[in-house]
């Protein structure tokens, strides 16, 4: 029988020792760094998702406030428009009333002037008729 080959035993011891050293000083620390990195990435992702949700909620709230402000502005605009229409109608009614008063005053003045003109024309017509009759008859007609 041949004696066992010690070199194989030494190679196996070197292999297991190297494996243990690589595992202890290289693989485990790198795995820890990778785990920390993964947890930081997960935390950052969750924070980003939380911020996105907060942004979405804030955007919705601002859009609702903007819509409410637009509704209030539209209501205020309608109210002011109605007030302006009412004021315009009141001014128009007052202007119409003043115009009607001026018109009735003018009509009354014209009627009075027309009556004076009729009386004056009647008197003048009588005077002209008397003068014409006097000239035709050659004497003064009274």
C-alpha positions in Angstrom: 0.0 0.0 0.0 1.2 3.4 -0.8 1.3 6.1 1.7 -1.3 8.9 1.4 -0.4 11.9 -0.6 0.1 14.7 1.8 0.1 17.4 -0.9 -3.6 16.7 -1.5 -4.3 17.2 2.2 -2.2 20.5 2.2 -4.1 21.8 -0.9 -7.4 21.1 0.8 -6.3 22.8 4.0 -5.1 25.9 1.9 -8.4 25.9 0.0 -10.6 25.8 3.1 -8.4 28.4 4.8 -8.5 30.7 1.8 -12.3 30.1 1.5 -12.8 31.0 5.2 -10.5 34.2 4.8 -12.3 35.3 1.6 -15.7 34.7 3.2 -14.8 36.5 6.5 -12.9 39.5 5.1 -14.4 40.0 1.7 -17.8 38.4 1.1 -19.4 39.2 4.4 -18.4 42.9 4.4 -19.4 43.3 0.8 -22.7 41.6 1.5 -23.2 44.0 4.5 -22.5 47.0 2.2 -24.9 45.6 -0.4 -27.6 45.1 2.3 -27.1 48.7 3.6 -27.2 50.0 0.0 -30.4 48.0 -0.6 -32.0 49.4 2.6 -31.0 52.9 1.7 -32.4 52.5 -1.8 -35.7 51.1 -0.3 -35.8 54.0 2.2 -35.2 56.5 -0.6 -37.8 54.9 -2.8 -40.3 55.0 0.1 -39.4 58.6 0.8 -39.8 59.4 -2.9 -43.2 57.7 -2.9 -44.3 59.6 0.2 -43.2 62.9 -1.3 -45.0 62.0 -4.5 -48.2 61.3 -2.5 -47.7 64.6 -0.6 -47.2 66.4 -3.9 -50.3 64.8 -5.4 -52.4 65.7 -2.3 -51.0 69.3 -2.3 -51.7 69.6 -6.1 -55.3 68.3 -5.6 -55.8 70.7 -2.7 -54.5 73.7 -4.7 -56.6 72.7 -7.7 -59.7 72.6 -5.4 -58.8 76.0 -3.9 -58.3 77.3 -7.4 -61.7 75.9 -8.5 -63.3 77.4 -5.4 -61.6 80.8 -6.1 -62.8 80.6 -9.7 -66.4 79.9 -8.5 -66.2 82.8 -6.0 -64.8 85.0 -8.7 -67.6 84.0 -11.1 -70.2 84.6 -8.5 -68.7 88.0 -7.6 -68.5 88.9 -11.3 -72.2 87.9 -11.8 -73.1 90.0 -8.7 -71.2 93.0 -9.9 -72.6 92.6 -13.4 -76.1 92.5 -12.0 -75.4 95.5 -9.8 -74.1 97.4 -12.9 -77.1 96.4 -14.9 -79.4 97.6 -12.2 -77.5 100.9 -11.9 -77.6 101.3 -15.6 -81.3 100.6 -15.7 -81.9 103.1 -12.9 -79.8 105.8 -14.7 -81.7 105.0 -17.9 -85.0 105.3 -16.2 -84.0 108.6 -14.6 -82.8 109.9 -18.0 -86.0 108.8 -19.6 -88.0 110.5 -16.9 -85.9 113.7 -17.3 -86.3 113.4 -21.1 -90.1 113.0 -20.8 -90.3 116.0 -18.4 -88.3 118.1 -20.9 -90.4 116.8 -23.7 -93.7 117.5 -21.9 -92.3 121.0 -20.9 -91.3 121.6 -24.6 -94.7 120.4 -25.8 -96.4 122.6 -23.3 -94.2 125.5 -24.3 -94.9 124.8 -28.0 -98.6 124.6 -27.3 -98.5 127.9 -25.5 -96.5 129.5 -28.3 -98.9 128.0 -30.8 -101.8 129.5 -28.9 -100.1 132.9 -28.8 -99.3 132.6 -32.5 -103.0 131.8 -33.2 -104.2 134.7 -31.2 -101.6 137.0 -32.8 -102.5 135.6 -36.3 -106.2 136.1 -35.6 -105.6 139.7 -34.5 -103.3 140.3 -37.4 -105.7 138.7 -39.8 -108.5 141.0 -38.5 -106.3 144.0 -38.8 -105.2 143.0 -42.3 -108.8 142.3 -43.3 -109.8 145.8 -41.9 -107.0 147.5 -43.7 -107.7 145.6 -47.0 -111.4 146.4 -46.7 -110.5 150.1 -45.9 -108.3 150.3 -49.0 -110.9 148.6 -51.2 -113.7 150.8 -49.9 -111.5 153.9 -49.7 -112.4 154.6 -46.2 -111.4 153.4 -42.8 -113.3 150.3 -41.6 -113.6 149.9 -37.8 
